[in-house]
Every structure is written in structure tokens, then in C-alpha cells.
Amino acid sequence: MAGPPVPNEGPIQGSKAAITILVMAAALMATVDISIINVALSDIRASFGTPIDQIGWVSTGYMMANIVVIPMTGWLQRRFGFRRYYATSVLIFTIASALCGTAWNLPALVVFRVLQGMGGGAIIPTSQAILFSRYPRAQHGMAAALFGLGAITGPLLGPTIGGYLIEWASWHWVFLVNVPIGLAVAFAIPRVIKEPGFVPDTKPIDKVGIGLLAVGMASLQYCLEEGNREGWGDSNLILALGAVAATSLVTFIIYELETDNPVVDLRVFKNRSYTAGTGLNFLTGLALFGTSYLFSLYCGSVMHYTALQIGTIFLYAGAGQVLLMPLIGRFMGKVDARLMLLLGVAVVTLSQFTATHLTQDADFFHLLMPNLIRSLGLGFIFIPVSVAALSDLPQHQRGNATGLFNLTRELGGSLGTAWMGTVVANGIARHSTSLGEHINIYDSASQMQLAAHGAIDPILGIANQVRTQSMVLSFEDGFRLTTIAILCGLFMVALLKKPKPGPPPAGAH
């Protein structure tokens, strides 16, 4: 029997089914919002008459706030309790969604998106922490599977849902659709989630740590979001913010390891499985967000697909994952998680290798297959890595650890997206120059290509062909690099400790 309640060790109680439905709805709402906005940017730009180089702030503002809040969720949970903090975050997210849907210009929309990111950043890690606190350790596999249906499926469904909402109504509804769901969830949280014995953490607030974290993470996220658009080394702003991010985050790490009451407890990385799991989760974010961005860009620029057509591909690809993840959850505890992770990394690697063979003549099936394979592979990664990284930790560390764990996935996605944007942009210029050196309009092969594509103006026809082939080769470079990056996950799997048999530890319920 566990001893008397101590601060922040009180377990979550309440109907397991009701809590599961509640947190899945909240997590799905928050994760869909991350990707749903991408298909609406063109319509928002047209509505406000915004220059193309400024519309990115709609996404950048959200992600900067999101990535600052995520690592602080553990401290905020200890300070205010799961129930109060969760309900407040959902309510902030919902109110901000309503404001976004009624925004009258771009600056107002960006401000409301920052507010939305402050609420949304807490939803995903807190949802996962609540599930792991409510479910016994023996059922953490199923808890991770249920959470994964929202956290992984949301980004895949976002483009599809956004495409239909814009097709049927307007861009405003990609935000307003959150309002009824958010209000229902915020209303239900205090009535469903019980936290008996909770004692708030009243230790002094780590103001220095919060300041360093906010400045460092916001600067880093801005660099990742805007660096490719502004030219990385060619932009004095990017160079300055990069230096600010590096200085702030290094100072933050040193300070947090030395202070008695850190806002983010980095000592959790002493656990080898947690460290390896967060590293693999970083690669999961790259595979989920970075490769989705790369593929969406390919379909739009090379295949000239509409947002709705691209969303349909992601919808079909994600359907298999929805069916697979609960099955994987049932096998957790019966099969070594490391074997599932090996399979998952191999399958996701295969998906990216398959994508390297895409051409401008690819049909729907060939575009669907890499995404379907990737979706299935991620199902074999997401659940086991969550269990391997978080289940071995004591209850008092899990809230903090869950925030950091989710942060690594967000950083993986941000870094992957920035990286792929740079690879494609630089690759187009490089391959265009290389191909142009070998083109001659009087060459018989060139004449055959022009005739096959119905070109009337030989010069214009060759220029279009060169640009298209340059884009295809650049995307091949991107898919090839992601193949190598994801393959590095095998090293992370090798570092994971063998799961411990036996009953769950005290406090895991």
C-alpha cells in the first residue's frame, strides 16, 4: 500500500473511459490545428491582401508560443494541478480559436494565434500525462495507443479537414470548428477528472529559468520557421537570433542543473531509456511533420495537386494507422518494445526510400504508397517509444518528463521542416544549373522530349522541363536524406533498456 499523499504524488481518479474520451478529444483538436492551417494560408493571404513573405507568421506565431509552453507543463501541473491547468489551457485555446476565426487583419490573427499556441502547447503533454497517471503501468501500452490516435492521426487528418472546410465554407472555419469541441471539453474536465490529495507546489518560482527558456525557445523557433525564407546566413536577424537562442539555451541548461527549484528538471535525462526514447521521438517528429511537409510540397509544386487532393492522400494513408494502433497497444507487455521499435524504424525508412523513386508521372497509387507505409511504421514507433521512455519513471517526474518528451517531437518536426525547405530550395538552383549545362535544343533527345510534351516554344519548353526535373531531383535529395536520418533511430533503439517484468511501481495508478 502506498504511503500518505505527498505533494504532486496524488493519482488521477475518475471514470477511465470518460477520461480517455476527454483527453483524446482535446489532443485530437490540438494536433489537427497544427496542420489544418497549412491548407488555409493562401485563402487567408487573399482575404487580407497579405504579402506572401508575411503570411508565414500565422504558423510561426503559434509554434513560437507552443514550443515555449511545452517544456514548462510539468512545473505548471505541479503548481496548479492537472485538472485546473488542463481546463484553463483548453479554455484559452478555445477562446483564442474563436478570436482567430473573427480576426480582421493579419496582425490581429497573429496575436490570437500566439494566444492559441499558449493554450495548445499544454494540451498534448498534459493529455498524455493524465492518461499515464490514470492507467496502471501494465496498461500503459493501451494508454499510449489511445493517446496516439490523436497525437499522430491529427496531423494526418488536418489537411483533409481543412480542405473540406475551405471548400464548403471559408478559412474562418478552420478555427471556429474548435469552439464547440473546446467548450464541451473544458466544461467536462472538472466533472470527470478527480485529483484527490493534490498539494500544490509552492516552492519559489524559477523566474530566471522561465526567462531564459522563453527567449531561447522563441528565438530558436523563429530561426527554424523563417530561416529558409530569409536566407539563413544572408539574414542578420536570423544570425542574431541564432546567437541569442544558443546563448540562452546553453545558459538555461547550466542554470537548471544547478538551481534547487528548476522550472524544467533536466535531471530526468539520467534515465538511459528516457534519453534514448526522447532521441527516437525527435526522429518521429521529423518523420511525421518534416516528411509530410516535403511530400505536400512535392504534390503541390510537381504534381500540381489541390489542397483537397493532397489531404485525401493523407486521409487514406492515416486510415490504416487508426486501426493498427489499438492492436499494437494490446501487444505491449507481451512483446519486447524494442522489437516493435526496430520494425517501426525499418518500415518508416522503407517509406522514405520508396519516395525517392517518385517521378512527375506518378499516379495516385504511387503517391499514396510511401505515406501509407510511413503511417503504419509510425504506429509501431509511437506507442512503444512512449511506454519505454515514460513508464520507467516515478510518478513525480512524469509530468515534467512528458513535457520534454513532447517537446522533442515538436523540435524534430520544426527542424525537419526547415531542413527540407532548405534542401529543396538549394537543390532546385543546383540541379537547374547542372541540367542546363547539358541541354541543347538541337539535340535529338531534347527534340523528342519537347514533342512528347507538346511544347510550341522550344526555349520555353526546355526551361519548363529543366525546372520540373530540377524539382524532382531536389525532392529525391530530400527523401534520401530523411531516409538516412530516420535510419539513425536504430542506434536509439539499441540504447533502450530491456523492459522490467513484474507489477507496476507504487504511484503508477
LOMAR-352505 format. One line per 4 residues: their letters; for each residue x, z, y of C-alpha. Coordinates in steps of 0.5 Angstrom, whole numbers. Each point is the difference from the previous one (the first is absolute). Example, Ala and Ser with C-alpha at 12.3 -4.5 7.8 and 13.67 -1.06 7.14 Angstrom:
# residues 2
AS) 25/16/-9  2/-2/7
END
This chain:
# residues 509
MAGP) 0/0/0  3/-2/7  1/6/5  -4/2/6
PVPN) 0/-6/5  6/-2/5  0/-4/6  -2/-7/-2
EGPI) 0/1/-7  -7/0/-1  -3/-5/-4  -5/-5/2
QGSK) -7/1/-3  -7/-3/-1  -3/-6/-4  6/-4/-3
AAIT) -5/-6/0  -2/1/7  7/1/3  2/-6/-4
ILVM) -5/-5/3  1/3/7  8/-1/0  -1/-7/-3
AAAL) -5/-2/6  5/3/5  6/-3/-3  -3/-7/-1
MATV) -3/0/7  7/2/3  4/-5/-4  -5/-6/1
DISI) 1/1/7  8/-1/0  -1/-8/-3  -7/-1/3
INVA) 2/-1/7  5/-6/-2  -5/-5/-1  -4/2/7
LSDI) 6/-1/4  -1/-7/2  -7/2/2  2/6/4
RASF) 5/-4/4  -5/-6/1  -5/6/2  5/3/5
GTPI) 4/-6/2  6/4/-2  7/-4/-1  2/-1/-7
DQIG) 6/5/1  -4/6/2  -6/0/-5  5/3/-5
WVST) -1/6/4  -6/1/-3  3/1/-7  7/3/3
GYMM) -4/6/4  -4/2/-7  6/0/-4  5/4/5
ANIV) -6/6/0  -1/-1/-7  8/1/-2  1/6/5
VIPM) -6/4/-3  1/-1/-8  6/4/0  -3/6/3
TGWL) -6/0/-4  3/6/-4  1/4/5  -7/-1/3
QRRF) -3/1/-6  3/7/-1  -1/1/8  -8/-2/-1
GFRR) -2/0/-7  -1/-6/-4  -8/0/2  1/1/7
YYAT) 5/-5/1  -3/-5/-4  -6/0/3  3/0/7
SVLI) 4/-6/-2  -6/-4/-3  -4/1/6  6/-2/5
FTIA) 1/-6/-4  -8/-2/0  -1/1/8  6/-4/1
SALC) -2/-6/-4  -7/1/4  4/-1/6  4/-6/-2
GTAW) -6/-3/-2  -2/0/7  7/-1/4  -1/-4/6
NLPA) 7/-3/0  7/1/-3  3/6/3  -6/4/-2
LVVF) 0/-3/-7  7/2/-1  -1/7/3  -6/1/-5
RVLQ) 4/-3/-6  5/6/2  -5/5/-1  -3/-3/-6
GMGG) 7/0/-3  1/7/1  -6/2/-4  1/-6/-5
GAII) 7/3/-1  -2/6/-3  -6/-2/-5  4/-4/-5
PTSQ) 5/6/-2  -5/5/1  -5/-3/-4  6/0/-6
AILF) 2/7/1  -7/2/0  -1/-4/-7  6/3/-3
SRYP) -2/7/2  -7/0/-3  2/-4/-6  4/4/-5
RAQH) 7/-2/-2  -2/-3/-6  -5/-5/3  5/-2/6
GMAA) 0/-7/-3  -7/-1/1  0/3/7  6/-5/2
ALFG) -4/-5/-3  -7/1/4  4/1/6  4/-6/-2
LGAI) -7/-4/0  0/1/8  7/0/2  2/-6/-4
TGPL) -6/-4/0  -2/1/7  6/-5/3  -2/-5/-5
LGPT) -7/0/2  1/1/7  1/-8/2  -6/-2/-4
IGGY) -5/5/3  3/-1/7  -1/-8/-1  -7/1/-2
LIEW) -2/5/6  3/-5/5  -4/-6/-4  -6/4/0
ASWH) 0/4/7  6/1/4  7/3/1  -3/6/2
WVFL) -3/2/-7  7/1/-3  0/6/4  -7/2/0
VNVP) -1/0/-7  4/6/-1  -5/4/4  -6/2/-5
IGLA) 5/1/-5  5/4/4  -6/4/3  -3/2/-7
VAFA) 7/2/-3  1/4/6  -7/4/-1  1/1/-7
IPRV) 7/2/0  -1/8/2  -6/0/-5  4/-3/-6
IKEP) 7/3/1  1/7/-1  6/4/1  0/7/-1
GFVP) 5/5/1  3/-5/5  5/3/5  2/-4/6
DTKP) 8/-1/1  1/4/7  8/-1/0  3/-3/7
IDKV) -2/-7/1  6/-4/-1  0/-4/7  7/-3/-1
GIGL) -1/-3/-7  -7/-3/3  3/-3/6  6/-3/-4
LAVG) -5/-2/-5  -5/-4/5  6/-3/4  4/-2/-6
MASL) -6/-3/-5  -4/-3/6  7/-4/2  1/-2/-7
QYCL) -7/-3/-1  0/-3/7  7/-4/-3  -3/-2/-6
EEGN) -6/-2/3  3/-4/6  7/-1/-2  -1/-7/-3
REGW) -5/-2/5  5/2/6  6/-3/-4  4/7/-2
GDSN) 7/-1/2  -2/-4/6  -5/5/3  3/6/4
LILA) -7/4/-1  1/-1/-8  7/2/0  -1/6/5
LGAV) -6/3/-4  4/-1/-7  5/4/3  -5/5/2
AATS) -3/0/-7  7/1/-3  2/6/4  -7/3/0
LVTF) -1/0/-8  7/2/-1  0/6/4  -7/1/-3
IIYE) 2/1/-7  6/4/2  -4/5/4  -6/0/-5
LETD) 5/2/-6  3/6/5  -6/3/3  -4/5/-3
NPVV) -7/-3/1  0/-7/0  -6/-5/1  3/-4/-6
DLRV) 3/3/-5  5/-5/-3  3/5/-5  -5/-3/-5
FKNR) 5/-5/-1  4/4/-4  -5/-1/-6  3/-6/-3
SYTA) -6/-3/-3  -4/0/7  6/-3/4  0/-6/-6
GTGL) -7/0/1  0/-1/7  5/-5/0  -4/-4/-5
NFLT) -6/1/4  4/-3/6  0/-6/-4  -7/0/-2
GLAL) -2/-1/8  5/-6/0  -3/-3/-6  -7/2/3
FGTS) 0/-2/7  6/-4/1  -1/-5/-5  -8/0/2
YLFS) 3/-2/7  4/-5/-3  -5/-3/-4  -5/0/5
LYCG) 5/-4/5  1/-5/-5  -7/-1/-2  -2/-1/8
SVMH) 7/-4/2  1/-4/-6  -7/-1/-4  -4/1/7
YTAL) -5/4/-3  -5/4/4  0/8/0  -6/0/-4
QIGT) 3/-5/-6  6/5/1  -4/6/-1  -3/-3/-6
IFLY) 6/-1/-4  2/8/2  -7/2/-3  0/-4/-6
AGAG) 8/3/-1  -3/7/1  -6/0/-5  5/1/-6
QVLL) 3/6/3  -6/3/2  -2/0/-8  7/2/-2
MPLI) 2/6/4  -5/5/-3  2/-3/-7  8/2/2
GRFM) -3/7/2  -3/1/-6  7/-1/-4  4/4/5
GKVD) 3/6/-4  -1/-4/-7  6/-5/2  6/1/4
ARLM) -1/-1/7  7/-3/0  -2/-6/-5  -6/-2/5
LLLG) 4/0/6  5/-5/-4  -6/-4/-2  -2/0/7
VAVV) 6/-2/4  1/-5/-5  -7/-3/1  1/0/8
TLSQ) 7/-3/-1  -3/-6/-4  -6/-1/5  5/-1/6
FTAT) 5/-4/-5  -7/-4/-1  -1/-1/7  7/-3/1
HLTQ) -3/-6/-3  -6/-2/5  0/-6/3  -4/-4/5
DADF) -4/-3/-5  -2/7/-3  -8/1/-2  -4/6/0
FHLL) 2/2/-7  8/-1/1  -1/5/7  -5/5/-4
MPNL) 5/1/-6  6/3/4  -5/5/3  -4/2/-6
IRSL) 7/1/-4  2/4/6  -6/4/1  0/2/-8
GLGF) 7/2/1  -1/5/6  -5/3/-5  5/2/-5
IFIP) 4/3/6  -4/3/5  -3/6/-5  6/1/-4
VSVA) 4/1/6  -5/5/4  0/4/-6  7/0/-1
ALSD) 2/2/7  -5/5/2  -2/3/-7  6/4/-1
LPQH) 0/3/7  -3/7/1  -7/0/4  3/3/7
QRGN) 5/-6/0  -5/-5/-2  -4/-2/7  7/-1/3
ATGL) 3/-4/-5  -7/-4/-1  1/-2/8  7/-2/-1
FNLT) -1/-4/-7  -6/-4/4  5/-1/6  5/-4/-4
RELG) -5/-5/-3  -2/-1/8  7/-1/2  1/-4/-6
GSLG) -6/-5/2  3/0/7  7/-1/-2  -2/-6/-5
TAWM) -5/-3/5  6/0/6  5/-2/-5  -5/-6/-3
GTVV) -1/-2/7  7/-1/2  2/-3/-7  -6/-6/1
ANGI) 2/-1/8  7/-1/-1  -1/-4/-7  -4/-5/4
ARHS) 5/-1/5  6/0/-5  -4/-5/-5  -2/-4/5
TSLG) 7/-2/3  2/-1/-8  -5/-4/-2  0/-4/7
EHIN) 8/-2/-2  -2/-3/-6  -6/-4/3  0/-8/1
IYDS) -7/-3/2  3/-7/-3  2/4/-7  -5/-3/-6
ASQM) -2/7/-2  -2/2/7  -4/-6/1  -3/2/-7
QLAA) -2/7/3  -3/-3/6  -4/-5/-3  -3/5/-5
HGAI) -2/5/6  -3/-6/4  5/1/6  -1/-5/5
DPIL) 5/2/5  7/0/-4  3/5/4  -5/5/1
GIAN) -2/-1/-8  7/2/-1  0/6/5  -6/3/-4
QVRT) 3/-1/-7  6/4/2  -3/5/4  -5/1/-6
QSMV) 6/0/-5  4/5/4  -6/5/0  -1/-1/-8
LSFE) 8/1/-1  -1/6/5  -5/4/-4  3/-2/-6
DGFR) 6/4/3  -5/6/2  -3/0/-7  7/0/-3
LTTI) 3/6/4  -7/4/-2  2/-1/-7  7/3/1
AILC) -3/6/4  -5/2/-5  4/-1/-6  4/6/3
GLFM) -5/4/-2  3/0/-7  5/5/3  -5/5/3
VALL) -4/0/-7  7/2/-3  1/6/4  -7/3/-1
KKPK) 0/6/-5  -4/0/-6  -7/3/1  0/7/-3
PGPP) -5/1/-5  -5/7/0  -5/3/4  0/-1/8
PAGA) 3/5/4  -4/5/4  -3/-2/6  -1/-7/-2
H) -7/0/-1
END
